[in-house]
Amino acid sequence: AHEFYHNINGSQVTGSSPFEIWLNEAVTVHVQRQREDSIFGHDWMRLNQVAYARRPGSGPLALDRAVSSMAVEPEGFNTTHELISAMTYSKAPEFVRMTQLIIGKENFVKGLANYHSKYAFSN
């Protein structure tokens, strides 16, 4: 599901700023998690995500407190590899999940569809 969604959110619509690249991964992981929820069940998947995030020493919450932690839009990065980290795949989709909760799934899906239509093949 992750790589399939990259065909839409990454190939057809390519980010032009650090935040858009970060958001690309965030939305892609969010879509992947929704697919996994439909296969394995939401409760089991959510418990797994929280357990992973809270893993001492190597979980994203521990990494976010480390010296290597960075802002969503770090200054002076040179490559995408400097921007995308383990945090991106854990913390970023939580941002997207919370956004969807606030605006509702229907509005979220409409917003993504509008974004893809508006920016397809334009960057």
C-alpha angles and dihedrals in degrees: 000000000000098000093038091056090049087067088067103027100043108016102043093030112032121189117243099193135045090254092052091051090050090046091049090060092041094055092041092054090045091054090046091052091050089054091048089049090057091052104038102021129263097255094052093046093047092050089051092050093050093046090051093047092051096045106133115244098359107038121103094254090055091046091050089061092049128099089253092063114119141188120263089250104033118191120241103014115159105193138022089249089066090054102044115070140151086278091061092060094049111028099034097058088050088059089052092045091053091048090053091049091052098047098030130249095268093053091043092054091046090050092052091047091051091048092050092047094047098045104030111136092351104111 
